[in-house]
Amino acid sequence: MATDTLKSTTGAGGASGGLRRLLLDNGALTALIVLVIAMSALSGDFLTTDNLLNVGVQAAVTAILAFGVTFVIVSAGIDLSVGSVAALSATVLAWSATSAGVPVFLAVLLAIATGIVCGLVNGILISYGKLPPFIATLAMLSVARGLSLVISEGSPIAFPDSVSHLGDTLGGWLPVPVLVMIVMGLIAAFVLGRTYIGRSMYAIGGNEEAARLSGLRVKKQKLAIYAFSGVFAAVAGVVLAARLSSAQPQAADGYELDAIAAVVIGGASLAGGTGKASGTLIGALILAVLRNGLNLLNVSAFWQQVVIGVVIALAVLFDTLRRKAGATPVAGASQGGKGKQAATYGLAAVVTVAIVGATSFLHNGSSATSGPKLGLSLSTLNNPFFVQIRAGAQAEAKKRGVDLTVTDAQNDASQQANQLQNFTSSGLGAIIVNPVDSDAASNSVKAADKAKIPVIAVDRGVNKASVDALVASDNVAGGELAAKTVADKLGGKGKIVILQGQAGTSAARERAQGFANGLKAFPGIQVVAQQPADFDRTKGLDVMSNLLQAHPDVQGVIAANDEMALGAIKALGSKAGKSVSVVGFDGTPDGLKAVEGGTLYASVAQQPSQLGRIAVDNALRALKGEKVEETVKVPVKVVTKENVAGFSG
């Protein structure tokens, strides 16, 4: 009897001790549990079935990419190309199945083959070309992204319906991306733990020279390792494109950093030799929980980046300390165990403090309101035009007693899809969306419509989905006005260059179309160059400086926004406003100052603050069940030095 009691006590202690050891040996798992508890306590919308499934969907692409990167990092390498390879693979699939008429099954195989080829090229450059992995994969990052833009001609390509089902749900509740993530995770775990190539990865990462001397064919193994990474990147690209119903040439931009972060947070060492698929999955879930929770808590879009960066750094730092504490010699085993425990609990405590501390930035001054809750998802806040849209929306929301949550998609259609999913699952009264891409936003808008949440599009429309209203200026008409303005200034004759917006965005395409339409009436105007500068002032400066080397006699510049126009003015120097006339687009405060100063000849102003104000007004009307116009046009206006003083912006 006493023996049975002893066994029972030992068994119970063993079970609890096993759980305790599991948490102590997995700092990332402890951090994930703490994050979930903290988010659940701070937001009543977090711990719901719909939202937890959202977190799974949002983690899927990063996790699949990260599984492939795990192979590389375990072998002491690095792969910076996975985001671009994912975009290229999806573009190859979409182009093959649509433009080339290839059967969908073969198109999928071509996409996977694309990933394998990219991985093999990386492996060849590293193993046989002796290039450092950082340099080889950085080169592939650029090559793959460039090929994606070349194949797609800078525009999204609609995905075949049969493949788009990868973005749907099974049985109406289980998201397919989550299922694919689980399958790819199991494959990664099997490869790492049960295969010869998996054992080779650990051996190479632990000591490459020792692995070579023991008979491993290290060069060939590295080819296989990077090929594996390419396969996982291709699968991630297909899943991402299926979610967005289109292959985006700029998709997964920067995802390679998230993938590497997920692997390292999950316990792998950049020095090689350690890492598990389960740890990588936990790392990806930590990133997804952070982004989802901070969205739900209405943390400022700018502070979200700060919080995520700090938590990643702290997670890796304390996990490193935990490992060092656990490496205490046997003679000091007791102290080593205490060190592990202290470091792990320290990690949990610091992560908790970081999350709770973020609440000081919650609600952005709107928390005192008790009125309706609206969500505004902007394509980017790294551009004065969209900052003005936000300012107009926030001013109107404050005036009307509305709690307005603003998110920044950072020109990433996938990130915007995540944000819109979060809005939908948290049950906001209405959603305002400024799409990164008009096609990619369709699935998210359909989900909101299914949940009976009114959606207002601002500045850019949403294709293949119905919105309650579109509040926008006419980009095509504005482009025509810009072309006519510069042509009239030059007397209908002269050489000009065009600075285009970010490839793949609807605004860039529409304004370019307007420029082309407007210039048809002026055969004497010669467009000597057209180059994208991504709506960015610095890139506008660089591109214009380069173009001036080939075309020093240029007489006019049309820029698809004021930021690029201001960069071009800097490149032109004393020529701006004198021998060269520059026309911008948007009517931003800096643009209007340049018009007033005479360096910018004109700007086609859209009155962005008005767009934001009217969007909030229409969202409230739709929420109340009032009828709203399907399209609300805010007039564009050419602003020159003659009328800039009276322009309200």
C-alpha positions in Angstrom: 0.0 0.0 0.0 2.8 2.4 0.9 4.6 1.4 -2.2 1.5 2.2 -4.3 1.2 5.6 -2.6 4.9 6.3 -3.3 4.4 5.4 -7.0 1.3 7.6 -7.2 3.1 10.6 -5.6 6.1 10.0 -7.9 3.9 9.8 -11.0 2.1 13.0 -10.1 5.4 14.8 -9.4 6.8 13.4 -12.6 3.9 14.8 -14.6 4.1 18.2 -13.1 7.9 18.1 -13.2 7.7 17.2 -16.9 5.5 20.2 -17.6 7.8 22.4 -15.6 10.9 21.0 -17.5 9.1 21.6 -20.8 8.5 25.2 -20.0 12.0 25.7 -18.6 13.6 24.1 -21.7 11.4 26.2 -24.1 11.7 29.9 -23.4 9.8 30.6 -26.6 6.8 28.4 -25.5 6.8 30.2 -22.1 6.8 33.6 -23.9 3.9 32.5 -26.1 1.8 31.4 -23.2 2.5 34.6 -21.4 1.6 36.6 -24.5 -1.7 34.8 -24.9 -2.6 35.3 -21.3 -1.6 39.0 -21.5 -3.6 39.6 -24.7 -6.6 37.8 -23.3 -6.6 39.9 -20.2 -6.2 43.2 -22.2 -8.7 42.5 -25.0 -12.0 40.7 -24.7 -11.9 40.1 -28.5 -8.6 38.1 -28.4 -9.6 34.7 -26.9 -12.4 33.9 -29.4 -12.5 31.0 -31.8 -12.7 33.2 -34.8 -9.7 35.4 -33.7 -7.6 32.4 -32.8 -8.2 31.0 -36.2 -7.2 34.4 -37.6 -3.9 34.2 -35.7 -3.3 30.8 -37.3 -4.0 32.1 -40.8 -1.8 35.1 -40.2 1.1 32.9 -38.9 0.8 30.4 -41.8 2.9 32.1 -44.5 5.6 33.2 -42.1 5.7 29.7 -40.5 6.0 27.9 -43.8 8.8 30.2 -45.0 10.5 29.8 -41.6 10.4 26.0 -41.7 12.5 26.2 -44.9 14.8 28.8 -43.3 15.2 26.4 -40.3 17.1 23.9 -42.5 19.5 26.7 -43.6 20.1 28.2 -40.1 20.6 24.7 -38.5 23.4 24.2 -41.1 24.9 27.6 -40.1 23.7 29.4 -43.3 21.3 32.2 -44.0 18.7 32.7 -46.7 17.5 36.2 -47.4 15.8 35.4 -50.7 12.8 33.4 -49.4 10.3 36.3 -49.6 11.3 37.2 -53.2 11.3 33.5 -54.2 7.8 33.1 -52.7 6.6 36.1 -54.9 8.3 34.8 -58.0 6.9 31.2 -57.6 3.3 32.6 -57.2 3.8 34.9 -60.2 5.0 31.9 -62.3 2.0 29.9 -61.3 -0.5 32.7 -62.0 1.1 33.7 -65.3 1.4 30.1 -66.5 -2.2 29.2 -65.7 -3.7 32.4 -67.2 -1.5 34.1 -69.9 0.3 30.9 -71.0 -2.7 28.6 -70.8 -0.8 25.9 -68.9 -3.0 23.4 -67.0 -3.3 24.3 -63.4 -1.6 21.1 -62.1 1.4 21.8 -64.3 1.4 25.4 -63.3 1.7 24.4 -59.6 4.6 22.1 -60.5 6.3 25.0 -62.3 5.9 27.1 -59.2 7.5 24.5 -57.0 10.2 23.9 -59.6 10.9 27.7 -59.6 11.5 27.5 -55.9 13.8 24.5 -56.3 15.8 26.2 -59.1 16.2 29.4 -57.0 17.4 27.3 -54.0 19.8 25.3 -56.2 21.3 28.5 -57.6 21.8 29.7 -54.0 23.4 26.4 -53.1 25.7 26.4 -56.2 26.9 30.0 -55.5 27.6 29.1 -51.9 29.1 25.6 -52.2 31.0 25.9 -55.5 31.2 29.7 -56.0 32.4 30.1 -52.4 30.2 33.2 -51.9 29.1 33.9 -48.4 25.5 32.8 -47.9 24.5 36.4 -47.0 25.8 37.7 -50.4 24.5 34.9 -52.5 21.0 35.0 -51.1 20.9 38.8 -51.1 21.6 38.6 -54.8 18.8 36.1 -55.3 16.5 38.4 -53.4 17.0 41.1 -56.0 17.0 38.7 -59.0 13.8 36.9 -58.0 11.9 40.1 -57.2 13.0 41.6 -60.5 11.9 38.5 -62.4 8.5 38.7 -60.6 8.1 42.3 -61.8 9.2 41.4 -65.3 6.8 38.5 -65.7 3.8 40.4 -64.2 4.8 43.7 -65.9 4.4 45.2 -62.4 0.7 44.4 -62.1 -1.0 41.7 -60.0 -2.1 38.6 -61.9 -5.5 36.9 -60.9 -5.0 33.5 -59.4 -6.8 30.4 -60.9 -10.0 29.7 -59.0 -9.0 26.1 -58.3 -5.8 27.2 -56.5 -7.5 30.1 -54.8 -9.4 27.6 -52.7 -6.2 27.2 -50.7 -7.3 30.5 -49.1 -10.7 29.1 -48.1 -11.8 27.1 -45.2 -12.7 23.4 -44.8 -16.1 22.6 -43.4 -16.7 26.3 -43.0 -14.3 26.7 -40.0 -10.8 25.3 -40.6 -8.7 27.6 -42.7 -6.8 25.8 -45.4 -3.6 27.9 -44.8 -3.5 26.6 -41.2 -3.8 23.0 -42.5 -1.0 23.6 -45.0 1.1 25.1 -42.3 0.6 22.0 -40.1 1.5 19.6 -43.0 4.6 21.5 -43.9 5.6 21.7 -40.2 5.3 17.9 -40.0 7.4 17.5 -43.1 10.0 19.8 -41.7 10.1 17.9 -38.4 10.4 14.6 -40.2 13.2 15.8 -42.3 15.1 17.3 -39.4 14.6 14.4 -37.0 14.2 11.2 -39.1 16.3 11.6 -42.2 20.0 11.4 -43.3 19.8 14.9 -44.7 18.4 16.2 -41.5 21.3 14.7 -39.4 23.7 16.2 -42.0 22.3 19.7 -41.4 23.0 19.5 -37.7 26.5 18.0 -38.4 27.4 20.7 -40.9 26.0 23.5 -38.6 27.9 22.1 -35.6 31.3 21.8 -37.3 31.5 21.9 -41.1 35.1 20.8 -41.3 34.5 17.9 -38.9 31.5 16.9 -41.0 33.6 16.9 -44.2 36.4 14.8 -42.6 33.8 12.3 -41.4 32.8 11.6 -44.9 29.8 13.9 -45.5 29.6 15.4 -49.0 29.1 18.9 -47.6 28.7 20.7 -51.0 26.0 18.4 -52.2 24.3 18.5 -48.9 24.2 22.3 -49.1 22.6 22.1 -52.5 19.8 20.0 -51.0 19.4 22.2 -48.0 18.9 25.4 -50.1 16.7 23.5 -52.5 14.5 22.5 -49.5 14.3 26.2 -48.5 13.2 27.1 -52.0 10.4 24.5 -52.0 9.0 25.8 -48.7 9.3 29.4 -50.1 7.3 28.3 -53.2 4.6 26.7 -51.1 4.4 29.8 -48.9 4.1 32.0 -52.0 1.2 29.9 -53.4 -0.6 30.0 -50.0 -0.1 33.8 -49.7 -1.4 34.4 -53.3 -4.4 32.2 -52.7 -5.3 34.3 -49.7 -5.2 37.4 -51.8 -6.7 35.8 -55.0 -3.9 37.2 -57.0 -0.1 37.0 -57.4 1.4 40.2 -56.3 4.9 41.1 -57.7 5.7 42.9 -54.4 4.2 40.2 -52.2 6.2 38.9 -49.2 8.5 41.9 -49.2 10.5 41.7 -46.0 9.1 38.4 -45.0 12.5 36.9 -45.0 13.3 38.9 -41.8 10.1 37.6 -40.1 11.1 34.1 -41.1 14.6 34.4 -39.7 13.2 36.0 -36.5 10.7 33.2 -36.1 13.5 30.6 -36.3 15.7 32.4 -33.8 12.9 33.1 -31.4 12.1 29.4 -31.6 15.4 28.5 -30.2 17.7 28.0 -33.2 21.2 29.5 -33.1 22.5 31.6 -36.0 25.8 29.9 -35.4 24.2 26.6 -36.5 23.8 23.2 -35.0 20.5 23.7 -33.1 16.9 24.3 -34.1 13.6 22.4 -34.3 10.5 22.7 -36.4 8.3 23.0 -33.3 10.3 25.9 -32.0 10.0 27.6 -35.4 6.2 27.2 -35.3 6.2 28.8 -31.8 8.3 31.7 -33.0 5.9 32.3 -35.9 2.9 32.2 -33.6 4.6 34.7 -31.2 4.9 37.2 -34.1 1.3 36.6 -35.2 -0.1 36.9 -31.7 1.8 40.2 -31.2 0.5 41.8 -34.4 -3.0 40.5 -33.9 -3.2 41.6 -30.3 -1.7 45.0 -30.9 -4.2 45.6 -33.7 -7.1 44.6 -31.3 -5.7 46.9 -28.6 -5.6 49.8 -31.0 -1.9 50.5 -30.4 -0.5 53.1 -32.7 0.7 51.7 -36.0 4.1 53.3 -35.4 4.4 51.9 -31.9 3.5 48.5 -33.1 6.8 48.2 -34.9 8.7 49.4 -31.8 6.9 46.9 -29.5 7.4 44.0 -31.9 11.1 44.8 -32.4 11.7 45.1 -28.6 9.9 41.8 -27.8 11.9 39.9 -30.5 15.2 41.3 -29.1 14.2 40.5 -25.5 13.0 37.0 -26.4 16.3 36.1 -28.1 18.4 37.8 -25.4 16.8 36.0 -22.5 16.7 32.7 -24.3 20.4 33.1 -24.9 20.9 33.8 -21.1 18.8 30.8 -20.3 21.0 28.6 -22.5 24.2 29.9 -20.9 22.7 29.3 -17.5 21.8 25.8 -18.4 25.4 25.1 -19.6 26.8 25.3 -16.1 29.2 22.3 -15.3 28.0 19.4 -13.4 29.6 20.6 -10.2 27.4 23.6 -10.3 24.3 21.8 -11.6 22.1 23.2 -8.9 23.0 26.8 -9.5 22.7 26.1 -13.3 19.1 24.9 -12.8 18.3 27.9 -10.8 19.9 30.1 -13.5 17.7 28.4 -16.2 14.6 29.0 -14.1 15.4 32.6 -13.3 16.3 33.4 -16.9 13.1 31.7 -18.2 10.8 33.5 -15.7 12.7 36.7 -16.4 11.9 36.3 -20.1 8.2 35.8 -19.3 8.2 38.8 -16.9 9.9 41.2 -19.4 7.7 40.2 -22.3 4.6 40.7 -20.0 5.9 44.2 -19.0 6.5 45.1 -22.6 3.0 44.2 -23.6 1.3 45.8 -20.6 3.5 48.9 -21.1 2.2 49.2 -24.7 -1.3 49.8 -23.3 -0.2 53.4 -22.4 -0.4 54.1 -26.1 -3.8 52.5 -26.6 -6.8 54.2 -28.2 -4.9 57.2 -29.4 -7.0 59.7 -27.5 -10.2 58.1 -28.6 -10.6 55.7 -25.7 -12.8 58.2 -23.9 -15.5 58.0 -26.6 -18.5 55.8 -26.1 -19.8 56.0 -29.6 -19.5 53.6 -32.6 -16.2 51.8 -33.3 -14.7 52.1 -36.7 -11.5 50.7 -38.2 -9.4 52.5 -40.8 -6.7 50.4 -42.7 -4.4 52.6 -44.7 -2.0 51.3 -47.3 0.9 53.1 -45.7 1.7 55.9 -43.3 5.1 56.4 -44.8 3.6 59.0 -47.1 2.2 62.5 -46.2 -0.8 61.9 -48.4 -2.1 59.0 -46.4 -1.1 60.7 -43.1 -3.4 63.5 -44.2 -6.2 61.0 -44.9 -5.7 59.7 -41.3 -5.7 63.3 -39.9 -9.0 64.1 -41.7 -10.6 60.8 -40.5 -9.4 61.3 -36.9 -10.7 64.9 -36.8 -14.1 63.8 -38.1 -14.2 60.8 -35.7 -13.4 63.1 -32.7 -16.0 65.5 -33.8 -18.6 62.8 -34.1 -17.7 60.9 -30.9 -16.3 57.9 -32.7 -13.7 55.4 -31.5 -11.5 55.1 -34.6 -8.7 52.4 -34.9 -6.1 53.1 -37.5 -3.7 50.5 -38.9 -0.7 50.8 -41.3 -0.4 48.0 -43.9 3.1 49.3 -44.9 2.3 48.7 -48.5 1.9 44.9 -47.9 -1.4 43.5 -49.2 -1.0 40.4 -46.9 -0.5 42.5 -43.8 -3.6 44.5 -44.8 -5.6 41.3 -45.2 -4.6 40.4 -41.6 -5.6 43.8 -40.3 -9.0 43.6 -42.0 -9.5 40.1 -40.6 -8.8 41.5 -37.1 -11.3 44.3 -37.7 -13.9 41.8 -38.7 -13.3 39.3 -35.9 -13.4 42.1 -33.3 -16.9 43.2 -34.4 -16.3 46.8 -35.4 -19.3 48.8 -36.5 -17.8 49.7 -39.9 -14.5 49.4 -41.8 -12.8 52.0 -44.0 -10.1 50.6 -46.2 -7.5 52.2 -48.4 -6.4 49.1 -50.4 -2.7 48.4 -51.0 -4.1 46.6 -54.1 -7.6 46.6 -55.3 -7.7 42.9 -56.2 -5.9 41.6 -53.1 -8.4 43.3 -50.7 -11.4 41.5 -52.2 -11.5 38.4 -50.0 -11.2 40.5 -46.8 -14.0 42.8 -47.9 -16.2 39.8 -48.7 -15.6 38.4 -45.2 -16.6 41.7 -43.7 -19.7 41.8 -45.9 -20.6 38.3 -44.8 -20.3 39.5 -41.2 -22.7 42.3 -42.2 -20.1 45.0 -41.4 -20.3 48.1 -43.8 -17.1 48.8 -45.7 -16.1 52.1 -47.2 -13.2 52.3 -49.7 -11.2 55.4 -49.7 -8.9 56.7 -52.5 -8.8 53.3 -54.2 -11.6 50.9 -55.0 -11.9 47.2 -54.3 -12.3 44.8 -57.2 -14.4 41.7 -57.2 -16.2 42.7 -54.0 -18.9 45.1 -53.1 -18.4 48.1 -50.8 -21.0 50.4 -49.5 -19.3 53.4 -50.9 -16.1 54.5 -52.7 -14.7 57.9 -51.6 -12.0 58.9 -54.1 -10.6 61.3 -56.5 -10.3 60.2 -60.2 -6.7 59.2 -60.6 -7.0 58.8 -64.3 -8.6 62.3 -64.7 -5.9 63.7 -62.4 -3.2 62.1 -64.5 -4.7 63.7 -67.6 -4.7 67.1 -65.9 -1.0 66.7 -64.9 0.0 65.8 -68.5 -2.0 68.7 -69.9 -0.5 71.1 -67.4 3.2 70.3 -68.2 2.4 70.2 -72.0 0.8 73.6 -71.9 3.7 75.0 -69.9 6.1 73.7 -72.6 4.0 75.1 -75.4 3.2 71.6 -76.7 6.8 70.7 -77.5 9.7 69.3 -75.5 11.3 66.4 -73.8 9.9 65.1 -70.5 10.5 62.2 -68.1 7.8 60.4 -66.0 8.4 59.2 -62.5 6.0 56.3 -61.9 4.6 55.1 -58.5 5.1 51.7 -56.9 4.7 48.9 -59.3 1.6 46.8 -58.7 -0.5 49.5 -56.9 -3.7 50.7 -58.4 -2.8 54.4 -58.0 0.4 53.9 -59.9 -1.4 52.2 -62.8 -4.3 54.7 -62.9 -2.1 57.8 -62.9 0.2 56.3 -65.5 -2.9 55.7 -67.7 -3.9 59.3 -67.1 -0.5 60.6 -68.1 -0.6 58.5 -71.3 -4.2 59.6 -72.1 -3.4 63.3 -71.6 -0.2 63.2 -73.7 -2.0 61.8 -76.7 -3.3 65.3 -77.5 0.3 66.6 -77.6 2.4 64.8 -80.3 5.1 67.3 -79.8 5.9 66.1 -76.3 8.5 63.4 -76.3 8.7 61.1 -73.2 12.4 60.2 -73.1 12.2 58.0 -70.0 9.7 56.4 -67.6 11.0 54.9 -64.4 9.4 53.8 -61.1 10.5 55.6 -57.9 7.9 53.9 -55.6 6.2 57.1 -54.4 9.3 57.8 -52.3 11.2 61.1 -52.2 14.7 59.6 -51.8 14.1 57.2 -54.7 12.8 60.1 -56.7 16.0 61.9 -56.1 18.1 58.9 -57.1 16.1 58.0 -60.2 16.0 61.6 -61.4 19.8 62.0 -60.8 20.4 58.9 -63.0 18.1 60.0 -65.7 19.8 63.4 -65.9 23.0 61.7 -66.9 21.3 60.3 -70.0 19.0 63.2 -70.7 20.5 66.5 -69.5 18.3 68.4 -71.9 15.0 67.3 -70.3 12.5 70.2 -70.0 9.7 68.7 -68.0 9.0 66.1 -65.3 5.7 64.5 -64.4 5.7 62.6 -61.0 2.9 60.4 -59.8 3.1 62.0 -56.4 4.5 65.1 -54.7 7.1 63.1 -52.8 8.8 61.9 -56.0 8.4 65.4 -57.5 10.3 66.9 -54.5 13.1 64.3 -54.9 13.3 65.3 -58.6 13.5 69.0 -57.7 16.4 68.2 -55.4 18.2 66.4 -58.3 17.5 69.2 -60.7 18.9 71.8 -58.4 18.8 75.3 -59.9 17.1 74.0 -63.0 13.9 73.3 -61.1 11.2 75.9 -61.8 13.4 77.6 -64.4 14.6 75.5 -67.4 12.7 72.4 -66.1 9.0 72.4 -65.1 8.0 69.8 -62.6 4.4 68.7 -62.0 3.5 66.6 -58.9 0.3 64.9 -57.7 -1.5 64.9 -54.3 -1.3 68.5 -53.0 0.6 67.6 -49.8 1.8 70.4 -47.5 5.4 70.1 -48.7 4.2 70.0 -52.3 2.2 73.2 -51.8 5.2 74.9 -50.2 7.3 74.0 -53.2 4.6 75.4 -55.5 4.5 78.6 -53.5 8.3 78.8 -53.7 8.3 78.2 -57.5 10.4 75.1 -57.7 7.4 72.9 -58.3 5.4 74.3 -61.1 2.1 72.6 -60.2 0.5 69.8 -58.2 -2.7 68.0 -58.9 -4.3 68.2 -55.5 -6.7 65.6 -54.2 -7.6 67.1 -50.8 -6.7 64.0 -48.8 -8.0 65.3 -45.5 -11.4 65.7 -47.2 -11.2 62.1 -48.3 -10.7 60.9 -44.7 -13.4 63.2 -43.3 -16.0 62.1 -46.0 -15.1 58.4 -45.5 -15.8 58.5 -41.8 -19.1 60.4 -42.5 -20.2 57.8 -45.0 -19.2 54.9 -42.7 -21.4 56.3 -40.0 -24.3 56.8 -42.4 -23.9 53.2 -43.6 -23.7 52.0 -40.0 -27.0 53.7 -39.3 -28.6 52.0 -42.3 -28.9 55.3 -44.3 -28.4 55.2 -48.0 -25.0 56.3 -49.3 -23.9 57.0 -52.8 -21.9 54.2 -54.4 -19.2 56.6 -55.5 -18.4 59.9 -53.8 -16.0 62.0 -55.9 -13.8 64.6 -54.2 -12.7 67.1 -56.9 -9.1 67.3 -58.0 -7.6 70.7 -58.7 -4.5 71.9 -60.4 -2.6 74.1 -57.9 -0.1 76.6 -59.3 1.6 79.6 -57.8 -1.3 81.8 -58.9 -3.9 79.9 -56.8 -1.9 78.2 -54.1 -2.6 80.9 -51.5 -6.3 80.3 -51.5 -6.1 76.5 -51.6 -7.2 74.8 -48.4 -5.6 71.4 -49.0 
